[in-house]
Amino acid sequence: MTRIFSGVKPTGHLTLGNYLGAVRRWADVDQHRADALFCIVDLHALTVEHDPGRVRRLSRQAATLLLASGLDPKLCTVFVQSHVDEHARLSYLLECVASDGEMRRMIQYKEKAAVERARGGSVRLSLLTYPVLMAADILAYGADEVPVGDDQTQHVELTRDLAVRFNQRYGHTFVVPRATPPAVAARVMDLQAPTSKMGKSHDVGAGIIYLLDEPDVIRKKIMRAVTDSGQGVVYEREARPGVSNLLEILAACEGGNPEALSGVYESYGALKKDTAEAVVELLRPVQERHQELCADPAYVEGVLRDGAEKAREKARPRVDAAYRAIGLLPPA
């Protein structure tokens, strides 16, 4: 059976972009067709300045929202990264295979490092090396597929390179995975800055739809969304990013095609109204289920405990094999 791995980072509240770009497909498709593992990658949240209590709260919230979105622990494995030691164990081995140049070419590192240098600061070493930890997350489980948005495909390519290099040097140990991006709304953009991704860790949330936003808040944000100076509702991603973003969101909510929808509307206002109502209805069952799960925290904790045990059983044999392959003595 095909095995897939993907995860969410608890650096902010989960957004509509996370849901449309990844989580909905995990629930509707991936957990039914494959041996699927979905992880709250909390170790990745430590690569930047953070509040420990907030990371813990967001980790619990992310786990609860994944379950509220339809992930079924009877069908898939839901767990927290730091609960499974094999991630950190394998990460160091892969650092011994990766090169400094590869790490410094990673787009996210280059962008964040440039911002910090402009401020007169520096970034943590873990920000440079975290793509290797991401590779370890994937390779530890022998994942065949990694469902990701297009902003993460570079990291999957690095994972593939490290797997091939390790196998060539030390013997076949890892499955070489492939990225499987969604077809529509792969990258939902910020409503106030439609050339930028809708990111959950942004400081300003006016252009971001959070999964737990109240319906009236969702409506207000979408009605205030930036459109474009051109006339007519036309789907042109490069020339008309604002209206194109709204069309992609509406299409993803309704299972339609953004180009076809562009011919339906004569005004931005009508498009915004329909998009707002579609998003409210899409998120309604998720929010209702989230409330139910918050009232039963013992259930969520049990899911994560059982998930970590299942994940550990799947990862340990391959990570142990990697330790032997690279030349380390087995424990007595």
VOBA-1610 file (N, C-alpha, C; in pm, whole numbers, padded with zeros to 5 digits, always signed):
BEGIN
Met+00084-00120+00000Met+00000+00000+00000Met+00087+00125+00000Thr+00046+00225-00076Thr+00115+00353-00077Thr+00116+00414+00062Arg+00230+00472+00101Arg+00239+00540+00230Arg+00263+00688+00204Ile+00189+00774+00277Ile+00205+00917+00262Ile+00234+00980+00397Phe+00307+01091+00394Phe+00337+01166+00516Phe+00322+01314+00487Ser+00260+01386+00580Ser+00258+01531+00572Ser+00234+01587+00712Gly+00254+01718+00727Gly+00241+01774+00860Gly+00208+01921+00858Val+00176+01973+00976Val+00150+02116+00994Val+00238+02167+01107Lys+00285+02291+01091Lys+00374+02352+01190Lys+00295+02443+01283Pro+00306+02426+01413Pro+00227+02506+01507Pro+00290+02641+01538Thr+00305+02722+01434Thr+00359+02857+01453Thr+00249+02963+01445Gly+00126+02921+01423Gly+00013+03012+01416Gly-00115+02931+01401His-00228+02999+01405His-00356+02932+01392His-00374+02885+01248Leu-00430+02766+01231Leu-00449+02711+01097Leu-00546+02798+01017Thr-00519+02809+00888Thr-00592+02900+00802Thr-00671+02827+00694Leu-00752+02906+00624Leu-00823+02853+00508Leu-00725+02799+00405Gly-00609+02864+00393Gly-00507+02814+00301Gly-00459+02676+00339Asn-00435+02652+00469Asn-00396+02520+00515Asn-00504+02417+00482Tyr-00629+02457+00503Tyr-00740+02363+00484Tyr-00759+02329+00336Leu-00771+02431+00251Leu-00794+02407+00109Leu-00671+02349+00040Gly-00553+02390+00086Gly-00432+02344+00021Gly-00387+02206+00061Ala-00434+02158+00179Ala-00381+02031+00226Ala-00482+01951+00308Val-00529+02006+00419Val-00600+01927+00519Val-00726+01862+00465Arg-00803+01935+00383Arg-00926+01875+00330Arg-00896+01752+00246Arg-00792+01758+00166Arg-00758+01642+00084Arg-00710+01527+00169Trp-00637+01558+00277Trp-00595+01451+00367Trp-00717+01373+00415Ala-00822+01448+00455Ala-00941+01384+00512Ala-01027+01316+00406Asp-01046+01384+00293Asp-01139+01333+00192Asp-01080+01224+00105Val-00949+01229+00083Val-00888+01139-00015Val-00777+01054+00046Asp-00675+01119+00099Asp-00550+01050+00130Asp-00565+00943+00237Gln-00639+00968+00344Gln-00648+00869+00449Gln-00726+00745+00406His-00802+00756+00297His-00881+00644+00248His-00805+00558+00148Arg-00703+00613+00085Arg-00637+00541-00023Arg-00498+00492+00012Ala-00448+00530+00130Ala-00308+00501+00161Ala-00288+00480+00311Asp-00172+00429+00345Asp-00127+00427+00484Asp-00075+00567+00512Ala-00156+00649+00578Ala-00129+00792+00588Ala-00089+00831+00729Leu+00017+00914+00738Leu+00063+00970+00864Leu+00057+01122+00856Phe-00007+01183+00955Phe-00019+01328+00961Phe+00033+01377+01095Cys+00123+01474+01090Cys+00205+01507+01206Cys+00198+01656+01238Ile+00190+01688+01366Ile+00210+01826+01411Ile+00359+01840+01434Val+00427+01912+01344Val+00573+01917+01344Val+00622+02028+01438Asp+00608+02002+01567Asp+00637+02105+01667Asp+00785+02138+01678Leu+00874+02046+01644Leu+01017+02078+01649Leu+01052+02189+01550His+00980+02194+01439His+01005+02299+01341His+00967+02437+01394Ala+00877+02442+01490Ala+00836+02571+01547Ala+00945+02634+01631Leu+01049+02558+01665Leu+01156+02610+01750Leu+01266+02679+01671Thr+01252+02684+01539Thr+01357+02744+01456Thr+01356+02897+01460Val+01252+02954+01518Val+01241+03100+01529Val+01207+03135+01674Glu+01216+03263+01706Glu+01179+03308+01840Glu+01034+03268+01869His+01009+03211+01987His+00876+03158+02015His+00849+03162+02165Asp+00722+03157+02198Asp+00678+03144+02336Asp+00644+02997+02361Pro+00711+02931+02456Pro+00688+02787+02478Pro+00542+02752+02503Gly+00474+02832+02586Gly+00335+02802+02614Gly+00249+02812+02490Arg+00279+02909+02405Arg+00201+02925+02282Arg+00223+02808+02188Val+00345+02760+02178Val+00370+02643+02092Val+00289+02524+02140Arg+00284+02503+02272Arg+00205+02392+02325Arg+00057+02410+02294Arg+00005+02533+02313Arg-00137+02557+02285Arg-00169+02536+02138Leu-00084+02589+02052Leu-00109+02576+01908Leu-00095+02431+01861Ser-00007+02355+01926Ser+00008+02214+01890Ser-00120+02138+01923Arg-00176+02164+02042Arg-00303+02099+02078Arg-00415+02144+01985Gln-00418+02273+01956Gln-00522+02324+01868Gln-00512+02264+01729Ala-00390+02254+01676Ala-00371+02196+01543Ala-00418+02051+01540Ala-00383+01975+01642Ala-00427+01835+01648Ala-00579+01826+01652Thr-00640+01911+01732Thr-00785+01910+01743Thr-00851+01949+01611Leu-00794+02047+01542Leu-00851+02089+01414Leu-00833+01983+01305Leu-00722+01910+01309Leu-00705+01802+01211Leu-00814+01697+01230Leu-00842+01664+01354Leu-00947+01567+01381Leu-01084+01624+01346Ala-01105+01753+01376Ala-01232+01817+01343Ala-01253+01825+01192Ser-01145+01828+01117Ser-01153+01836+00970Ser-01182+01701+00906Gly-01184+01597+00987Gly-01223+01467+00934Gly-01117+01359+00937Leu-00996+01389+00988Leu-00898+01281+00999Leu-00947+01181+01103Asp-00945+01056+01066Asp-01000+00948+01149Asp-00885+00861+01198Pro-00859+00857+01329Pro-00747+00776+01379Pro-00762+00627+01351Lys-00881+00583+01308Lys-00898+00443+01267Lys-00845+00421+01125Leu-00833+00531+01050Leu-00788+00521+00911Leu-00645+00572+00891Cys-00598+00662+00977Cys-00468+00722+00960Cys-00400+00739+01095Thr-00276+00785+01092Thr-00198+00807+01214Thr-00179+00956+01235Val-00230+01007+01346Val-00217+01149+01380Val-00131+01157+01507Phe-00022+01234+01501Phe+00070+01236+01614Phe+00150+01365+01616Val+00226+01383+01724Val+00312+01500+01741Val+00456+01458+01719Gln+00526+01535+01639Gln+00663+01502+01598Gln+00756+01475+01717Ser+00754+01562+01817Ser+00849+01548+01929Ser+00820+01428+02015His+00705+01363+01996His+00673+01242+02072His+00739+01118+02015Val+00802+01133+01898Val+00867+01019+01831Val+01014+01054+01811Asp+01102+00991+01890Asp+01244+01027+01890Asp+01313+01002+01757Glu+01256+00915+01675Glu+01322+00880+01549Glu+01341+00999+01456His+01258+01100+01468His+01275+01218+01382His+01410+01285+01410Ala+01438+01311+01537Ala+01565+01377+01572Ala+01683+01284+01548Arg+01665+01155+01575Arg+01775+01059+01553Arg+01818+01059+01406Leu+01721+01053+01318Leu+01753+01044+01175Leu+01803+01177+01122Ser+01754+01287+01178Ser+01794+01418+01128Ser+01945+01437+01133Tyr+02008+01394+01242Tyr+02153+01411+01251Tyr+02225+01329+01144Leu+02180+01208+01120Leu+02245+01127+01016Leu+02235+01196+00880Leu+02120+01256+00852Leu+02103+01322+00723Leu+02184+01451+00715Glu+02208+01517+00830Glu+02298+01632+00829Glu+02438+01590+00788Cys+02473+01466+00816Cys+02604+01413+00778Cys+02610+01375+00630Val+02498+01385+00562Val+02490+01356+00419Val+02467+01484+00338Ala+02397+01580+00398Ala+02367+01707+00331Ala+02490+01796+00328Ser+02486+01896+00241Ser+02597+01991+00232Ser+02552+02130+00278Asp+02648+02210+00320Asp+02622+02346+00361Asp+02560+02426+00247Gly+02609+02407+00125Gly+02557+02481+00011Gly+02411+02451-00015Glu+02372+02324-00003Glu+02232+02287-00022Glu+02141+02361+00075Met+02185+02368+00200Met+02102+02433+00301Met+02088+02582+00273Arg+02195+02646+00235Arg+02191+02790+00214Arg+02117+02830+00087Arg+02091+02734-00001Arg+02013+02764-00121Arg+01862+02752-00098Met+01821+02702+00018Met+01678+02688+00045Met+01613+02827+00049Ile+01505+02842-00027Ile+01444+02974-00045Ile+01399+03035+00087Gln+01333+02956+00172Gln+01281+03013+00296Gln+01394+03061+00387Tyr+01505+02986+00390Tyr+01618+03030+00471Tyr+01674+03161+00416Lys+01693+03168+00286Lys+01749+03289+00225Lys+01662+03411+00254Glu+01529+03393+00243Glu+01440+03506+00264Glu+01440+03551+00410Lys+01428+03457+00503Lys+01422+03493+00644Lys+01556+03546+00694Ala+01665+03487+00647Ala+01797+03534+00688Ala+01821+03676+00639Ala+01776+03706+00517Ala+01794+03841+00462Ala+01718+03944+00545Val+01596+03909+00587Val+01516+04000+00669Val+01585+04028+00801Glu+01633+03921+00865Glu+01698+03939+00996Glu+01828+04018+00984Arg+01903+03994+00880Arg+02028+04069+00862Arg+01999+04218+00840Ala+01892+04246+00768Ala+01854+04385+00745Ala+01818+04455+00876Arg+01771+04377+00971Arg+01737+04433+01103Arg+01856+04437+01197Gly+01970+04388+01148Gly+02089+04384+01231Gly+02098+04262+01320Gly+02016+04161+01294Gly+02016+04040+01376Gly+02069+03920+01300Ser+02038+03803+01350Ser+02080+03678+01287Ser+01972+03574+01310Val+01983+03464+01239Val+01884+03356+01253Val+01947+03239+01328Arg+01861+03153+01379Arg+01908+03036+01452Arg+01966+02932+01355Leu+02064+02859+01401Leu+02122+02753+01320Leu+02017+02653+01276Ser+01919+02628+01362Ser+01814+02531+01329Ser+01732+02574+01208Leu+01724+02705+01181Leu+01653+02750+01061Leu+01727+02707+00935Leu+01860+02705+00943Leu+01941+02659+00830Leu+01924+02509+00807Thr+01918+02433+00915Thr+01919+02287+00902Thr+01781+02222+00905Tyr+01675+02303+00928Tyr+01545+02238+00943Tyr+01497+02164+00819Pro+01538+02200+00695Pro+01497+02115+00583Pro+01547+01971+00595Val+01659+01953+00664Val+01707+01816+00687Val+01615+01744+00785Leu+01569+01815+00887Leu+01472+01754+00979Leu+01344+01720+00905Met+01302+01806+00814Met+01184+01776+00733Met+01207+01650+00649Ala+01327+01637+00594Ala+01359+01515+00519Ala+01353+01392+00608Ala+01402+01407+00731Ala+01397+01295+00826Ala+01252+01259+00858Asp+01166+01359+00873Asp+01024+01334+00898Asp+00966+01240+00793Ile+01004+01264+00669Ile+00949+01189+00556Ile+01016+01052+00540Leu+01149+01053+00543Leu+01223+00930+00512Leu+01212+00826+00622Ala+01190+00869+00745Ala+01180+00773+00855Ala+01067+00673+00834Tyr+00965+00715+00760Tyr+00847+00630+00744Tyr+00840+00559+00610Gly+00940+00581+00525Gly+00934+00519+00394Gly+00819+00571+00311Ala+00789+00700+00327Ala+00676+00759+00255Ala+00700+00758+00105Asp+00597+00720+00031Asp+00602+00726-00116Asp+00561+00864-00166Glu+00466+00926-00098Glu+00411+01053-00142Glu+00411+01153-00028Val+00428+01281-00064Val+00423+01389+00033Val+00327+01495-00022Pro+00203+01499+00028Pro+00108+01601-00020Pro+00148+01738+00035Val+00191+01827-00052Val+00237+01959-00010Val+00191+02066-00108Gly+00189+02190-00061Gly+00167+02303-00149Gly+00292+02332-00229Asp+00279+02417-00330Asp+00392+02440-00420Asp+00509+02511-00351Asp+00484+02575-00235Asp+00593+02643-00165Asp+00684+02546-00092Gln+00643+02420-00082Gln+00723+02321-00011Gln+00789+02218-00104Thr+00769+02232-00234Thr+00824+02131-00324Thr+00976+02130-00324Gln+01039+02245-00299Gln+01185+02248-00293Gln+01237+02158-00181His+01166+02155-00068His+01208+02071+00043His+01191+01923+00011Val+01087+01890-00064Val+01070+01750-00103Val+01180+01709-00201Glu+01220+01801-00289Glu+01330+01771-00380Glu+01459+01746-00303Leu+01484+01825-00199Leu+01600+01801-00113Leu+01591+01664-00048Thr+01473+01628-00001Thr+01452+01497+00060Thr+01487+01386-00038Arg+01444+01400-00160Arg+01475+01301-00263Arg+01626+01291-00285Asp+01692+01407-00293Asp+01837+01408-00314Asp+01910+01338-00199Leu+01869+01366-00077Leu+01936+01305+00038Leu+01912+01154+00043Ala+01791+01112+00008Ala+01761+00969+00006Ala+01848+00896-00096Val+01856+00954-00217Val+01937+00892-00322Val+02084+00888-00282Arg+02134+00997-00227Arg+02275+01004-00187Arg+02307+00904-00077Phe+02220+00895+00024Phe+02242+00799+00132Phe+02242+00656+00076Asn+02144+00626-00008Asn+02135+00491-00065Asn+02258+00456-00148Gln+02310+00552-00223Gln+02428+00526-00305Gln+02553+00505-00222Arg+02566+00580-00114Arg+02687+00572-00031Arg+02685+00454+00065Tyr+02568+00423+00120Tyr+02564+00330+00233Tyr+02474+00209+00213Gly+02418+00198+00095Gly+02329+00086+00068Gly+02184+00129+00074His+02099+00060+00001His+01961+00101-00011His+01890+00095+00124Thr+01846+00210+00170Thr+01783+00222+00301Thr+01649+00295+00292Phe+01641+00397+00207Phe+01524+00484+00206Phe+01446+00476+00076Val+01315+00489+00089Val+01228+00509-00026Val+01247+00653-00074Val+01252+00674-00204Val+01265+00808-00260Val+01123+00861-00285Pro+01079+00961-00209Pro+00939+01006-00218Pro+00917+01103-00332Arg+00792+01135-00356Arg+00756+01236-00456Arg+00651+01330-00396Ala+00654+01456-00438Ala+00555+01553-00394Ala+00428+01536-00475Thr+00313+01552-00410Thr+00184+01542-00479Thr+00101+01665-00445Pro+00119+01775-00519Pro+00044+01898-00491Pro-00100+01888-00536Pro-00192+01957-00466Pro-00332+01958-00508Pro-00350+02037-00637Ala-00459+02008-00709Ala-00480+02069-00840Ala-00534+02211-00832Val-00627+02237-00738Val-00690+02368-00728Val-00663+02427-00590Ala-00642+02558-00585Ala-00616+02630-00460Ala-00496+02571-00387Ala-00394+02536-00464Ala-00273+02482-00403Ala-00205+02586-00316Arg-00227+02714-00348Arg-00162+02818-00271Arg-00258+02936-00257Val-00339+02934-00153Val-00433+03041-00127Val-00356+03165-00083Met-00390+03279-00140Met-00315+03400-00115Met-00384+03489-00011Asp-00305+03578+00049Asp-00354+03673+00147Asp-00457+03765+00081Leu-00569+03787+00149Leu-00675+03869+00091Leu-00636+04015+00077Gln-00542+04062+00160Gln-00498+04201+00152Gln-00369+04217+00071Ala-00301+04107+00045Ala-00177+04110-00033Ala-00177+03986-00123Pro-00256+03987-00229Pro-00281+03864-00306Pro-00163+03811-00385Thr-00048+03875-00375Thr+00072+03814-00434Thr+00152+03739-00328Ser+00103+03737-00203Ser+00170+03667-00094Ser+00082+03555-00042Lys+00144+03447+00000Lys+00072+03333+00053Lys-00004+03369+00180Met-00122+03310+00199Met-00198+03326+00322Met-00128+03245+00431Gly-00042+03311+00509Gly+00041+03242+00607Gly-00014+03254+00747Lys-00009+03143+00822Lys-00067+03143+00956Lys+00017+03216+01059Ser+00143+03246+01028Ser+00230+03312+01125Ser+00248+03461+01098His+00168+03519+01006His+00177+03661+00978His+00133+03742+01100Asp+00192+03860+01117Asp+00158+03945+01230Asp+00021+04010+01214Val-00017+04042+01091Val-00144+04109+01064Val-00240+04009+01001Gly-00359+03993+01062Gly-00451+03890+01017Gly-00566+03938+00933Ala-00565+04065+00887Ala-00678+04118+00812Ala-00701+04044+00680Gly-00596+03989+00623Gly-00610+03919+00496Gly-00610+03768+00510Ile-00622+03720+00633Ile-00612+03577+00659Ile-00743+03525+00717Ile-00795+03418+00659Ile-00911+03350+00715Ile-00861+03235+00802Tyr-00883+03246+00932Tyr-00846+03138+01023Tyr-00963+03040+01033Leu-00930+02913+01054Leu-01035+02811+01058Leu-01135+02835+01170Leu-01094+02904+01275Leu-01184+02928+01387Leu-01242+03069+01387Asp-01224+03142+01278Asp-01288+03274+01268Asp-01440+03259+01272Glu-01506+03354+01341Glu-01653+03357+01342Glu-01704+03388+01201Pro-01826+03340+01167Pro-01881+03367+01033Pro-01882+03514+00995Asp-01919+03603+01087Asp-01922+03746+01052Asp-01782+03801+01027Val-01683+03747+01097Val-01545+03789+01074Val-01500+03745+00936Ile-01537+03624+00898Ile-01502+03572+00765Ile-01564+03661+00657Arg-01691+03692+00673Arg-01759+03775+00575Arg-01692+03912+00562Lys-01659+03972+00675Lys-01598+04105+00674Lys-01464+04103+00603Lys-01382+04000+00632Lys-01249+03993+00570Lys-01259+03976+00419Ile-01352+03892+00376Ile-01363+03868+00232Ile-01424+03989+00161Met-01521+04053+00222Met-01580+04171+00159Met-01480+04285+00148Arg-01379+04285+00234Arg-01275+04389+00229Arg-01152+04345+00151Ala-01161+04230+00086Ala-01046+04178+00013Ala-01004+04272-00100Val-00875+04284-00120Val-00821+04362-00230Val-00854+04293-00362Thr-00905+04369-00458Thr-00929+04312-00591Thr-00825+04372-00686Asp-00867+04432-00794Asp-00771+04485-00891Asp-00828+04610-00955Ser-00742+04684-01025Ser-00786+04808-01089Ser-00856+04784-01222Gly-00841+04665-01278Gly-00902+04635-01407Gly-01053+04619-01397Gln-01119+04617-01511Gln-01264+04602-01518Gln-01301+04457-01540Gly-01411+04416-01478Gly-01464+04282-01502Gly-01400+04177-01413Val-01476+04069-01391Val-01429+03957-01309Val-01363+03857-01401Val-01230+03864-01408Val-01153+03783-01502Val-01047+03704-01425Tyr-01032+03576-01463Tyr-00931+03492-01397Tyr-00799+03502-01474Glu-00709+03583-01420Glu-00574+03596-01475Glu-00479+03609-01357Arg-00418+03499-01319Arg-00340+03492-01196Arg-00230+03598-01190Glu-00159+03621-01296Glu-00049+03717-01294Glu-00097+03861-01302Ala-00188+03890-01394Ala-00232+04027-01416Ala-00338+04072-01316Arg-00419+03978-01265Arg-00530+04012-01176Arg-00527+03923-01053Pro-00425+03934-00969Pro-00408+03841-00857Pro-00520+03846-00754Gly-00577+03964-00728Gly-00680+03975-00625Gly-00806+03901-00660Val-00863+03931-00776Val-00987+03864-00816Val-00961+03717-00847Ser-00844+03685-00898Ser-00811+03545-00926Ser-00805+03463-00797Asn-00754+03524-00691Asn-00749+03455-00562Asn-00889+03423-00512Leu-00980+03520-00523Leu-01118+03497-00481Leu-01184+03387-00565Leu-01159+03388-00694Leu-01216+03285-00781Leu-01161+03147-00746Glu-01033+03139-00713Glu-00975+03010-00675Glu-01033+02960-00544Ile-01052+03051-00448Ile-01111+03011-00320Ile-01253+02960-00341Leu-01333+03035-00417Leu-01471+02993-00444Leu-01475+02860-00517Ala-01388+02844-00616Ala-01384+02718-00691Ala-01346+02602-00601Ala-01249+02624-00512Ala-01207+02516-00422Ala-01317+02480-00324Cys-01391+02580-00277Cys-01501+02552-00184Cys-01612+02471-00250Glu-01641+02502-00375Glu-01755+02443-00444Glu-01719+02331-00540Gly-01589+02303-00553Gly-01547+02198-00645Gly-01559+02239-00791Gly-01548+02370-00816Gly-01561+02418-00953Gly-01428+02456-01014Asn-01436+02531-01124Asn-01318+02575-01196Asn-01313+02727-01194Pro-01202+02787-01151Pro-01197+02934-01140Pro-01216+03004-01272Glu-01167+02948-01381Glu-01184+03013-01512Glu-01331+03013-01553Ala-01399+02903-01526Ala-01542+02897-01560Ala-01623+02993-01474Leu-01587+03004-01347Leu-01660+03093-01256Leu-01643+03240-01293Ser-01531+03273-01356Ser-01506+03414-01389Ser-01610+03468-01485Gly-01673+03382-01563Gly-01775+03427-01656Gly-01912+03442-01595Val-01924+03407-01468Val-02055+03409-01402Val-02085+03545-01340Tyr-01981+03618-01300Tyr-02000+03739-01218Tyr-01977+03866-01298Glu-02063+03963-01271Glu-02052+04093-01336Glu-01990+04198-01244Ser-01979+04167-01115Ser-01924+04264-01021Ser-01839+04195-00916Tyr-01743+04270-00861Tyr-01661+04218-00752Tyr-01747+04192-00629Gly-01845+04278-00603Gly-01928+04262-00484Gly-02001+04130-00482Ala-02059+04091-00596Ala-02130+03963-00603Ala-02036+03846-00583Leu-01916+03855-00642Leu-01817+03750-00624Leu-01776+03738-00477Lys-01750+03851-00413Lys-01709+03849-00273Lys-01819+03791-00184Lys-01944+03829-00209Lys-02054+03778-00127Lys-02065+03627-00138Asp-02062+03575-00260Asp-02073+03430-00278Asp-01952+03357-00221Thr-01834+03416-00235Thr-01713+03353-00180Thr-01722+03349-00029Ala-01767+03457+00033Ala-01779+03461+00179Ala-01875+03354+00229Glu-01991+03342+00166Glu-02088+03243+00211Glu-02038+03101+00188Ala-01966+03080+00079Ala-01911+02947+00053Ala-01808+02908+00159Val-01725+03003+00200Val-01624+02975+00303Val-01691+02948+00437Val-01791+03030+00473Val-01863+03011+00600Val-01923+02871+00606Glu-01988+02829+00499Glu-02051+02697+00497Glu-01948+02585+00496Leu-01837+02608+00429Leu-01731+02507+00426Leu-01676+02482+00565Leu-01657+02588+00641Leu-01593+02576+00773Leu-01691+02545+00886Arg-01820+02559+00861Arg-01918+02539+00968Arg-01904+02403+01036Pro-01903+02290+00962Pro-01891+02160+01030Pro-01758+02141+01101Val-01652+02201+01048Val-01521+02191+01113Val-01526+02261+01248Gln-01584+02379+01251Gln-01591+02455+01376Gln-01681+02387+01479Glu-01791+02330+01432Glu-01881+02260+01525Glu-01812+02137+01585Arg-01742+02062+01502Arg-01672+01943+01553Arg-01556+01983+01645His-01492+02095+01615His-01384+02144+01699His-01435+02173+01840Gln-01552+02234+01851Gln-01611+02262+01982Gln-01637+02133+02059Glu-01686+02032+01990Glu-01713+01903+02055Glu-01584+01841+02108Leu-01478+01846+02029Leu-01351+01785+02069Leu-01286+01862+02183Cys-01303+01995+02185Cys-01247+02075+02295Cys-01311+02039+02428Ala-01435+01991+02421Ala-01503+01949+02543Ala-01459+01811+02590Asp-01377+01743+02510Asp-01330+01608+02544Asp-01180+01598+02519Pro-01099+01675+02596Pro-00954+01676+02571Pro-00888+01540+02592Ala-00946+01456+02675Ala-00888+01324+02698Ala-00889+01241+02570Tyr-00991+01261+02487Tyr-00997+01188+02361Tyr-00882+01229+02270Val-00861+01360+02257Val-00753+01409+02171Val-00618+01361+02222Glu-00595+01368+02352Glu-00469+01321+02409Glu-00448+01173+02382Gly-00556+01095+02391Gly-00546+00953+02362Gly-00512+00926+02217Val-00571+01002+02126Val-00539+00987+01983Val-00391+01014+01959Leu-00339+01121+02019Leu-00198+01156+01999Leu-00105+01053+02063Arg-00142+01001+02177Arg-00060+00898+02242Arg-00056+00771+02157Asp-00173+00726+02112Asp-00177+00606+02029Asp-00109+00631+01894Gly-00126+00752+01841Gly-00063+00784+01714Gly+00088+00781+01723Ala+00143+00835+01832Ala+00288+00834+01850Ala+00341+00690+01859Glu+00266+00606+01926Glu+00310+00465+01938Glu+00310+00397+01802Lys+00206+00419+01724Lys+00200+00362+01590Lys+00312+00417+01501Ala+00334+00548+01509Ala+00439+00609+01427Ala+00576+00556+01466Arg+00600+00540+01595Arg+00729+00490+01643Arg+00755+00350+01589Glu+00654+00267+01591Glu+00669+00131+01541Glu+00703+00128+01392Lys+00650+00225+01318Lys+00677+00230+01174Lys+00813+00288+01143Ala+00858+00384+01224Ala+00983+00454+01194Ala+01107+00383+01247Arg+01098+00321+01363Arg+01218+00271+01430Arg+01297+00171+01347Pro+01235+00072+01283Pro+01316-00024+01206Pro+01400+00042+01097Arg+01343+00140+01027Arg+01417+00204+00918Arg+01528+00294+00973Val+01501+00365+01080Val+01603+00451+01139Val+01716+00366+01198Asp+01682+00256+01263Asp+01785+00165+01313Asp+01871+00113+01199Ala+01806+00080+01086Ala+01880+00031+00970Ala+01974+00138+00917Ala+01931+00264+00920Ala+02017+00373+00874Ala+02138+00389+00965Tyr+02119+00373+01094Tyr+02231+00381+01188Tyr+02334+00272+01159Arg+02286+00152+01132Arg+02379+00043+01099Arg+02448+00070+00966Ala+02371+00117+00866Ala+02427+00136+00732Ala+02537+00240+00731Ile+02523+00345+00810Ile+02620+00455+00806Ile+02746+00426+00889Gly+02741+00315+00965Gly+02863+00272+01033Gly+02862+00276+01184Leu+02747+00296+01245Leu+02739+00305+01392Leu+02716+00168+01454Leu+02782+00143+01565Leu+02765+00017+01635Leu+02627+00006+01694Pro+02566-00110+01685Pro+02434-00128+01750Pro+02454-00130+01902Pro+02352-00092+01980Pro+02366-00097+02125Pro+02381-00240+02173Ala+02454-00255+02283Ala+02479-00390+02338Ala+02350-00447+02393
//
